[in-house]
Amino acid sequence: MESLPLSFAVLLSYLRQVVEQIADPRQPSNGTRYKLSDGILGAFSVFFMQCESFLEHQRQMQSQRGKDNAQSLFGIAQIPSSAQIRNLLDEVAAVGLFAVFFQVYAALMRGGYFKSYQQWNGDLLVALDGTEYFKSQKIHCQYCSSRTHKNGKVTYVHQAILPAIVAPDQPQVIALVPEFVTPQDGHEKQDCEVAAAKRWISTHAARFGTQGITLLGDDLYSHQPLCEHCLQHQFSFIFTCLPQSHPALYDWLGYLDANGEVKTLEQAQWNKRTKEIYRYRYVNQIPLRDTQPALQVNWCELTVVRESDGKVLYTNAWVTDHDLTPATVPHVVSAGRSRWKTENENHNVLKTKGYHLEHNFGHGQHHLAATLLTLNLLAFLFHTVLHLVDLSYQQIRHKRGTRRGFFQDILALTKYLWFESWQHLLNFMLSDSPPAQTADSS
């Protein structure tokens, strides 16, 4: 355990330490009014508070009272305008902020917070999935990918893989360092999600140390080059495997099934008042492709049937390097099914629950889009961690009920009242007593 328990103050200190180490890309000038840290923290505060008007509200409070919540909550000395923030951040590469993710991960590991995320074999599940966060037919930069349509029009996009730690029985996902899908130096082909996944694996495998990691992914990932890449970097995998994209593997399955070599397991589970039958089929050591040399993988399938009428409620299949037995196959399938959490609890939350991932906060000419995405991810990560470790935060979220109601409350309070710290704000929300007012704020 670290000397200080995880809290918003500790999380923010990680961000501030990293920000202070980022070199200011501007030439030294007497006209430089705002520190680079004010621009970065200003953008982060907007994402954390989920309000584009947060800084404007605090600028008004500063002019009226001589103090504001941007300074007391986030340590912003002077509040830049939105245009100034965009100009500052366009020259700041997102990779400079990645160390914050590593520090948060290490703190969670030291604090034992990952125990509830560990699987039957001690592994953590990391779901890999790409998403689009910018699209335009007019605005573009050197880091954009492009799609040319049949009518000749070109759409420019920014995409990224947003890895997250997931678990079947955990509602929260924990964001990890992103990997951007962007043109690579020395490569003629346009970058793609699989190539970006390989880069993420190569770059970050060593950071997990001895902690076992099982990667989850959709059918795009379940092909030999990427599976081999996982194994070379000591990562296990559970990837969706569909018949239409793996005809050779399913031909083998048909042959093995006809010879009684595909094993089966059936279990009954209650879903509220409905009894469901979980039917597993599995086989170990089957070639992933027909081209030699072919990687030998283990395959499993789940079909969920409602007992009362035989209706098929769910079916899917996966390939994995985990050995499949009657004891392990339900765990492997449960882990594979939890990949959906990176879409529902990660991408969906970021896009529709206040973080507005696909909203064009700014594109810029260099790094702006990627850097803003990274700060948005950090805001999401900080809220997730607080939900895991901070009792006051947990109590308020439970008391308020909805995510939207919680953010509406903190925005309304910080618009009209000054708080000396984040903890002061939480204490006020729990006690419903007015914050102490000094003479200059009356």
Residue, then its C-alpha position, 0 to 999 in steps of 0.5 A: m500500500e502506498s503511504l497516501p490512500l488514493s484520492f482526487a488529490v493524489l490522482l491530480s498530483y500524478l497529472r500535475q507532476v507529469v505536466e510539469q515535465i512536458a517541455d513548453p513548445r513555445q519560444p521564450s517570450n515576455g508575452t507568454r501569459y499562460k503557463l503550459s500547465d494551465g492550458i493542459l489542466g484547463a482542458f482536463s478540468v472541462f472533461f472532468m467536470q463534463c462542462e464546456s462552460f466550467l472555465e467561463h463560470q470560474r473566470q466570472m467567479q474570479s472577477q467577482r470574488g478574487k478566487d475560483n474553483a479552477q484554481s482551488l480544485f485543479g491548481i490552474a493559476q490563470i484561466p486561458s480561453s478555449a482558443q488559447i488552450r487549443n493553440l497550446l495543446d496543438e503542439v503537445a504530443a499526447v504521449g507526454l501524458f501517458a505516464v499518468f496512466f502508468q502511475v494510476y495502474a501502479a497505485l491500484m496494483r499496490g493498493g490491491y484494488f485489482k483483486s476483484y478483477q483477477q480471473w480464475n487463473g490470476d490474470l487481468l482481462v484487457a479488452l482491445d477495441g478501436t473506436e473513431y473519435f473525429k470525422s470530417q470531409k473538410i478538416h484534416c491533418q497529417y495524422c488523419s486516416s482517410r476513406t475514399h468513397k465511390n463518389g470520389k469524396v474523402t472522409y478524414v478520421h481519427q481512430a484509436i484503440l482504447p484498451a481497458i481492464v474489464a471483469p465479468d462481474q465488475p461494472q467499472v472498466i479501467a482505462l489504459v494507455p490508448e494507441f492511435v491509428t495514424p500514418q506511420d513513418g516508412h509505411e506505404k500502407q495506411d495504418c489499421e486497428v490490428a497494426a495499432a494493437k501490435r504496437w500497443i502490445s509491443t510497447h506496453a507488455a513489459r510494464f505489466g511485469t509478472q502480472g498475467i494478462t489475457l487480451l480480449g478482442d473481436d473477430l478482427y483479432s483472431h488471426q495468426p499474426l496477432c495471436e502469435h504476437c500476443l504469445q511472443h510478448q507473454f500475453s494470453f488471448i481470448f478472441t471471438c472466432l466466427p465461421q465466415s472468417h475462419p473457414a479452415l478452422y471450422d472445416w476441422l471442427g466439422y471433421l472432429d465433431a463427426n468423429g466425436e472429438v469435440k467435447t460438450l458441457e451443459q449447465a443450468q442457470w437461473n436468470k431471474r425466474t427463467k431457467e437457461i441452459y448453457r451449452y458449451r462445445y470445446v476442443n484443444q489444439i486445432p489449427l487456426r488456418d490452413t496455411q502452414p505453419a498453422l498456430q494450434v489454438n483452443w476453441c470453444e462455443l457457448t449457446v444459451v437456450r431458454e429451457s421453457d421453449g428452446k429459444v436460442l438467446y445467445t451464441n458465440a465462439w472464441v479461440t484462446d491459448h488457455d487450456l480448455t477443460p470442464a473446469t476452465v471452459p465456463h471461465v474462459v467463455s465468461a471472460g470472452r463475453s466480458r469484451w462487450k464491456t469495453e463497448n458498453e462501459n467504455h466506448n458508450v460511456l465516453k460517447t453518450k454519458g457526458y464525455h462526448l468522445e466524438h464531439n469535435f473539441g478541436h482538431g488542430q494541425h498537429h496533436l490537438a485531437a489526440t491530446l484532447l482525447t487523452l485528457n478525456l480518457l484521464a478524466f474518465l479514469f479518475h472518476t472510475v478510480l474514485h468510484l472504486v476507492d473513495l468512500s465519500y465519492q461512492q456515497i454521493r454517487h449512490k445518494r444522487g442515483t444517476r450519473r447525470g444528476f451527480f454532474q449537474d450537482i457539482l456544476a451548479l455548486t461550483k458555479y455559485l460557491w467556492f470550495e477550497s478543495w475537491q474533498h471540501l466539495l464532497n463533504f458539503m454534498l454529503s452534509d448539505s451544510p453551506p461552505a464557510q464564507t469568508a468576508d470577501s465572499s459574502 
